[in-house]
Amino acid sequence: MKPILFNTEMVRAILDGTKTMTRRPIKPQPIGTRALGICTSTTGDKRDIGKVLFDNGESGISDKIKPPCQVGDILYVREAWQNVCVAPPHYAYKADYACEKTMPIEYVGMWRPSIHMPKEVARIFLRVTALKVERVQDISDSDIRLEGFPYRCVGLSNCGCCDDSCPTNFPKEWFEDLWISVYGKESWERNDWVWAYTLERIDKSEVRG
């Protein structure tokens, strides 16, 4: 079981079922102009099984990189949290509150960073069901929806919050802003290679270890 970080907005999207995909930059970035797919036992050296092969368009294979997560892996979500009670242990999660106004006053400003969440505090578990490799700017509109885009608001003239200038009316712009907020403008402008994971939420009872 491996950890995966999500900001509070994306944790909410996971909880309400609108986020079932995530993209992560490949580190280090591969040398190559084309991803050839994942090496299997029938397509290459057995030492490369599970690695994604990249082609530079000139001299053949230019890079071989193994994804940090494989199909079937279980991930536990790290999110902003705090320990409310030590005995018995009880935890609060920032994503459960729409904004500071809805939080108990003692919670405001007291959230622990997601990077410090131990596995035993996690409440969200995900299984990797599919994996693909692409450039970050090549994301499709359908994948943007799976990334948590609040598309339910689009085109609803009576929703009370959207008009023609609302960010939710522009899926690609929404995703670009989201990406830049996490990985920086340089990553977007370089059009980095990414791992694109499809995820399904599972119950904690299905997790072993």
N, C-alpha and C positions, 0 to 999 in steps of 0.2 A: 504494500500500500504506500502511495506516494502523496505528498502534499501538493496543493495547487492554490495559488493566491487569487482572490477576486476582491475588487473594491466593493463598497457597500451597495452602490447602484446595481452592480451585476449580481450580487448575492440576492437582492430582492427579485431580480428577473429570474434567477434560478428557482427561487421559492414559489413564484407565481406561474412557473412553467413556460415562460416565454424565452428562456435562454437554454438551448440544448447544443450549443457549439461554442468553441473558443479557439482563438488563434494566438500563437506564441512565436516570437521571432526565433529563427534557427541560430544557435550560437555554437561556434562562430559561423558567420555567413558562408555558405558554400561557394566554391569557385566553379562557375558554370553558368550557362545560359538556359539550360533546360533540365527539368527533373524527369528522369526516365522511369521512376517507379521504385517500388520496394523489391529488393533482391529476394528470391525464393530459392529453394533447394534445386529447382530446375532451371534457374536462370544465371547461375554463377557459382563462384567459389563458396563453399559452405561457411567459411570464415566471415563472409559478407552477408549471410542470411539476416534479414531484418533491417538492413541498411538501405537508405535511399541513395540511388545512384544519380549523379549529375553529369551532364555532358557539356563540353565547352564549344561544341560545334566544329572542332578542328581535329583534335587528336584523340577523340573518344572520351572515355570516362575521366573526368577531372576531379571528382570528389566522391567520397562515400561516407555518409553520416547516418548514425543510428538514432532514431527518434528517442527522446527521453521517456516517452510513454508509448506503449504498444496497445493494440486492440485487445481488450480483455482486462487491462489493468484497472485497479480500483484506486480512486483518488479521494482524499479527504480535503474538504474546503477549509482554508484558513481565512478567517474574516475578523473584523474588529469586534472585540468582546471585552468582558470584564468579569471578575470573580465577585459575585454579590454576597455569597455566604460560603464560609470555609467548611463548617460542619453543621449539617451535611452539605456537601458541595452543591452550589447552585450558580448558574452562569446566565448572564444577559448578553444579548447580541444587538449590535447597533442597527443592523438591517431590519429589525423588528419594529423600528420607529421611523415614521415618515420624515420627521424633522425634530430639531431640538425641542420644539414646543410640545411635542407629544411624549417626551422622555421625562421620567422622574428627575427632579432637579439635581439629585445627587449623582446622576449618571453623566450629566453634561460635562464634557471636557475630561472625562475619566476613562475613556475607552482605550484598551490596550491595542497596539498595532497588530494587524493580522499576521505579520511575519513571526510574531512571538507566540502564536497559538499552538499549544501542544496537541497531539493527536487525540488525547482522551477528552478534550474539550469540544472537538468537532461534532457538529450535528448534521452536516450535509455530506453525503457520500455519492460519488459519481463513477459510472463505469464507462470506459472508452469503448465505443461501438464501431467507430470508423476513423480512418486517418487519411489525409491527403496532404500534398505539398503544393504550394502555389505562391505567387507574389501577393503581397498584402493588398495591392490596389486591384487585383483581379477578382476580388470578392464579388459574388453575384447578389442581386437583390434578394433572392430567396435565402441565401446564406446570411445576409444582413438581418433578416427577420429571425433566423435561428440564433443569431448573436445577441438577441435581446432588444432589438429595435422596437420602440413603443408604437407599432403600426396601428394599433387599435384606435388611435386618436385620429389617424389620417382620414380626411374627407368628411369628418363628422361636423357639420356646420353648427350643431347645437351642443357641442361638447363643452363650450364655455371657456376653452383655453387655447384653441388653435385658430389661426388665420393663415393667409397665404404665406406669411413670413415665418411661421412656426417651424423650428428645426425638425420636428417629426414629419414634416411634409417632404423632407429631402433625405432619403435613407443613406445615400453615399456620403453626404456631408456629415450626417450624424455619426456614421462609423468612423470617418476620418477624424472628427473631433475626439471621439472616444479613444482611438488609437494614439493620437498625439498626446492626449492627457496622461496616458500610461507609459508610452515608449518614446515619446519625443518626436518633434517635427522632422528630425534628420532621418529617422527610421521610415517615416512615410515617404519622404522625398526620395530616398534611396530605393524605394519600392522593395523592401526587404523580403527575402524568402521566409515563409512561415510554415509551422506545423498547424494544420487545421483539424482539430479533434471534434468529433461528434460524441455527445455525452448523453447518458441516461441516468436519472437519479434513482438510487436504490435505497432500500431500507437498511438501517444499521445492522439489523439481524442477519443480513446477507453477507456482512463483512467478516472475514476471518483474519485473525492476527492483529 
